[in-house]
């Protein structure tokens, strides 16, 4: 029975991939126009198109997003957004969670994927986690975006843990960014994304349509915090997300 589910899940994954690629190709001329270097004022148009693009993808994939505590998001506030990372679906759902423009900090490899890399050439931010120079450059770029009033998404785990949905170790980048720029950090807990699209082989792991719940936690202010507060802040965000995972039996 498990193998049958994995085969059906693989077929569903192919369906999702095809839907994503078809609409990416369909919208590509618009993305190409909006995301050209030196045309930053058009990036928000690309962002709105991504909202529409991801909404279509979720509908065609049979995934229904349920957001909890959406009132915690102030549309007039800039945030460092810190979600747990369980699936590529996390990125798709974030575009349905935050209506205001934001940028992602993602791994360098995303900037090398043909066609898809258009989102990481000028708009979003890539980082080579093994390079201090790349890390510094990425953090500087994130700080620039915050100063412009644009929120930044940084996954504290840095990558999708092998034992997801259990949390991986947090890295300090998101918290350092929030403290140095005195910007509130808003934790997000994804409860079901790893079940909707588990990051394993095509015909292995969990995959299929259903509910995808996202819990938006109360923003944590950082005004007045300094470098000595980084670890306590990091531990606090970890505890908030982990408590929610444990509450729903996802550990």
Secondary structure, 3 states (H helix, E strand, C coil): CHHHHHHHHHHHHHHHHHHHHHHHHHHHHHHHHHCCCCCHHHHHHHHHHHHHHHHHHHHHHCEEEEEECHHHCCCCCCCEEEECCCCCHHHHHHHHHCCCCEEEEEEHHHHHCCCHHHHHCCCCEEECCCCHHHHHHHHHHHHHHHHCCCEEECCCCCCCCCCCCCCCCCCCHHHHHHHHCCCCEEEEEECCHHHHECCCCCCCCCECCEEEEEEECCCECCCCCCHHHHHHHHHHHHHHHHHHHHHCCCC
